Amino acid sequence: MTSTPLHLSRIHFPVRTLGPGARIGIWFQGCSIRCRGCISMDTWDPRPGRTTVAAVLDAIRPWLAEADGITISGGEPFDQPEALLQLVEALRGAQGGDILVYSGHPLEALPLHRFAGLIDAVVADPFDAGAGQTLSLRGSDNQRLVPLTVLGREHYGEDARLRPTAETLEIMFDDATGEVFLTGIPRPGDLRRLARLLADAGHHAATTEDARQTP
């Protein structure tokens, strides 16, 4: 079962900006939604990163005992529903933390009945750069953070102490490839400020915030 194909962008541990505690981050590769202003355009192409659910589970197994939870993003995880289902089925029995999944599809379009008891909370709806950004764990204020289980309500319900929006970005290093990437949800202007800092240091950096200004 876990030999099911999965197109993967990256995995990382620990991630501290996409849910409470030190989390395993799993980013699916491929997105059919392609929201304007998306900061993860490198994950849109569905072709790269072909692997299997089993390989992903093997790769993250050393972190499971330490992790406070798991965040699955992308790309668009629900564009690979069978791989997502088998992944969360395996993770549900492998660790005791919560599982948070990000999706750009409207909440009502997600097949959540197939994932009953397997996903603790979901952030849903397309990113909208014009909707503002004041809510924790969301890229724009139109997006909904919906707890789906008792654990999800404890961690993400109205009474939960969600991570302050001041702590929104982490810089990650991939030892295997030498790549540097950002995780988290930048506030308006963050990427432009980062690009200016890099430019001052003699590096070139383009940002999706620049792309938002282009029709």
C-alpha positions as CSV (number, residue, x, y, z in Angstrom):
1,M,0.0,0.0,0.0
2,T,2.7,2.5,1.0
3,S,4.4,2.0,-2.4
4,T,1.8,4.4,-3.7
5,P,3.6,7.2,-5.8
6,L,4.0,10.6,-4.2
7,H,5.5,13.7,-5.8
8,L,7.5,15.4,-3.0
9,S,9.0,18.8,-2.9
10,R,10.9,18.5,0.5
11,I,10.7,17.4,4.1
12,H,12.3,19.1,7.1
13,F,12.5,18.9,10.8
14,P,12.1,20.9,13.0
15,V,9.6,23.4,11.6
16,R,8.3,25.9,14.2
17,T,6.2,28.4,12.1
18,L,3.5,26.1,10.7
19,G,1.8,24.9,13.9
20,P,2.6,24.5,17.6
21,G,5.9,23.1,18.7
22,A,8.7,21.4,16.7
23,R,7.1,19.8,13.7
24,I,7.9,17.6,10.8
25,G,7.2,19.5,7.6
26,I,6.2,17.6,4.4
27,W,5.7,19.6,1.2
28,F,4.0,17.9,-1.7
29,Q,5.1,18.8,-5.2
30,G,2.5,19.9,-7.8
31,C,-0.4,22.4,-7.5
32,S,-3.4,22.8,-9.8
33,I,-4.6,26.0,-8.1
34,R,-1.6,28.4,-8.6
35,C,-2.8,31.4,-6.6
36,R,-1.5,34.7,-7.7
37,G,1.2,35.9,-5.3
38,C,2.0,32.4,-4.0
39,I,5.4,32.2,-2.3
40,S,5.8,28.5,-3.3
41,M,5.8,28.7,-7.1
42,D,8.6,26.2,-7.1
43,T,6.1,23.5,-5.9
44,W,3.6,24.1,-8.8
45,D,5.1,21.7,-11.4
46,P,3.6,18.2,-10.7
47,R,6.4,16.3,-12.4
48,P,9.5,16.6,-10.2
49,G,10.1,14.7,-6.9
50,R,8.6,11.4,-7.7
51,T,8.9,9.0,-4.8
52,T,6.6,6.8,-2.7
53,V,4.7,7.1,0.5
54,A,7.0,4.3,2.0
55,A,10.1,6.3,1.2
56,V,8.7,9.4,2.8
57,L,7.8,7.4,5.9
58,D,11.3,5.9,6.0
59,A,12.9,9.4,5.7
60,I,10.9,11.0,8.6
61,R,11.0,8.0,10.9
62,P,14.0,9.2,12.9
63,W,12.1,12.4,13.8
64,L,8.8,10.9,14.9
65,A,9.7,10.4,18.5
66,E,10.8,14.1,18.9
67,A,8.1,15.8,16.8
68,D,5.2,17.6,18.4
69,G,3.2,17.3,15.3
70,I,3.3,17.1,11.5
71,T,2.4,19.8,8.9
72,I,1.6,18.8,5.3
73,S,1.6,21.5,2.7
74,G,2.8,22.1,-0.8
75,G,2.1,22.4,-3.6
76,E,-1.4,21.0,-3.1
77,P,-1.7,17.9,-0.9
78,F,-5.2,17.1,-2.0
79,D,-4.1,17.0,-5.7
80,Q,-2.6,13.6,-4.6
81,P,-5.5,12.3,-2.5
82,E,-4.5,8.6,-2.5
83,A,-0.9,9.4,-1.4
84,L,-2.1,11.9,1.2
85,L,-4.6,9.4,2.6
86,Q,-2.1,6.6,2.9
87,L,0.5,9.0,4.4
88,V,-1.8,10.3,7.2
89,E,-3.1,6.8,7.9
90,A,0.5,5.6,8.5
91,L,1.3,8.8,10.5
92,R,-1.8,8.5,12.7
93,G,-0.5,5.4,14.3
94,A,3.2,6.4,14.3
95,Q,3.2,9.5,16.5
96,G,1.0,11.2,19.0
97,G,1.1,14.8,17.8
98,D,-1.4,16.6,15.7
99,I,-1.6,16.5,11.9
100,L,-2.2,19.9,10.2
101,V,-2.8,20.0,6.4
102,Y,-2.8,23.1,4.2
103,S,-4.9,23.3,1.1
104,G,-5.7,26.0,-1.4
105,H,-9.0,24.3,-2.4
106,P,-12.2,25.7,-0.9
107,L,-13.1,23.9,2.3
108,E,-16.4,22.6,0.9
109,A,-14.5,21.0,-2.0
110,L,-12.2,18.9,0.2
111,P,-13.1,15.1,0.6
112,L,-12.7,15.3,4.3
113,H,-15.1,12.4,4.9
114,R,-12.3,10.2,3.6
115,F,-9.9,11.5,6.2
116,A,-12.1,11.3,9.2
117,G,-10.0,11.0,12.3
118,L,-6.8,11.2,10.4
119,I,-6.3,15.0,10.0
120,D,-6.7,17.1,13.1
121,A,-7.0,20.5,11.4
122,V,-7.0,21.9,7.9
123,V,-6.2,25.4,6.6
124,A,-8.3,25.7,3.4
125,D,-9.3,28.2,0.6
126,P,-7.2,29.9,-2.0
127,F,-4.6,32.5,-1.1
128,D,-5.9,36.0,-1.8
129,A,-3.3,38.7,-1.6
130,G,-6.0,41.4,-1.3
131,A,-7.7,39.9,1.7
132,G,-5.2,41.1,4.3
133,Q,-3.2,39.0,6.7
134,T,-3.8,39.2,10.4
135,L,-4.7,35.7,11.4
136,S,-2.2,33.1,12.7
137,L,-1.1,30.3,10.4
138,R,-2.9,31.7,7.4
139,G,-1.5,33.4,4.3
140,S,-4.6,35.6,3.9
141,D,-7.6,36.3,6.1
142,N,-10.1,34.6,3.8
143,Q,-8.5,31.3,4.5
144,R,-10.2,29.1,7.2
145,L,-8.4,27.1,9.9
146,V,-10.8,24.3,10.9
147,P,-10.2,21.8,13.7
148,L,-11.5,18.4,12.8
149,T,-10.8,16.3,15.9
150,V,-10.7,16.7,19.7
151,L,-6.9,17.2,19.4
152,G,-7.4,19.7,16.6
153,R,-9.8,21.7,18.8
154,E,-7.2,21.7,21.6
155,H,-4.5,22.9,19.4
156,Y,-6.3,25.1,16.9
157,G,-9.7,25.9,18.3
158,E,-10.9,29.4,19.3
159,D,-9.4,29.0,22.8
160,A,-6.0,27.6,21.5
161,R,-2.9,29.8,22.0
162,L,-1.8,30.0,18.4
163,R,1.7,31.1,17.6
164,P,2.0,34.9,17.3
165,T,2.2,36.3,13.8
166,A,5.5,38.0,14.7
167,E,7.2,34.6,14.3
168,T,6.4,33.8,10.7
169,L,9.5,32.8,8.9
170,E,12.4,30.4,9.3
171,I,15.5,29.9,7.1
172,M,16.2,26.3,6.4
173,F,19.3,24.6,5.0
174,D,19.3,21.4,3.0
175,D,22.5,19.7,3.9
176,A,22.2,17.2,1.0
177,T,21.7,19.8,-1.8
178,G,23.0,23.0,-0.3
179,E,19.7,24.7,-0.9
180,V,18.4,27.5,1.3
181,F,14.7,27.9,1.6
182,L,12.1,29.7,3.8
183,T,9.3,28.0,5.7
184,G,6.4,29.8,7.3
185,I,4.0,32.5,6.3
186,P,5.6,35.9,5.6
187,R,3.9,39.1,6.5
188,P,3.3,41.7,3.8
189,G,6.6,43.2,2.9
190,D,8.8,40.5,4.5
191,L,10.0,39.1,1.2
192,R,10.8,42.5,-0.2
193,R,12.8,43.4,2.9
194,L,14.7,40.1,2.7
195,A,15.4,40.8,-1.0
196,R,16.8,44.2,-0.1
197,L,19.1,42.6,2.6
198,L,20.4,40.1,0.1
199,A,20.9,42.8,-2.5
200,D,22.9,44.9,0.0
201,A,25.1,41.8,0.5
202,G,25.7,41.5,-3.2
203,H,23.2,38.8,-4.0
204,H,20.2,38.8,-6.5
205,A,16.8,37.8,-5.2
206,A,13.4,38.1,-6.9
207,T,10.3,37.8,-4.8
208,T,6.7,36.9,-5.5
209,E,5.7,40.2,-4.0
210,D,7.2,41.8,-7.1
211,A,5.1,39.4,-9.2
212,R,1.9,40.6,-7.4
213,Q,2.4,44.0,-9.0
214,T,2.3,42.5,-12.5
215,P,-1.0,41.8,-14.2
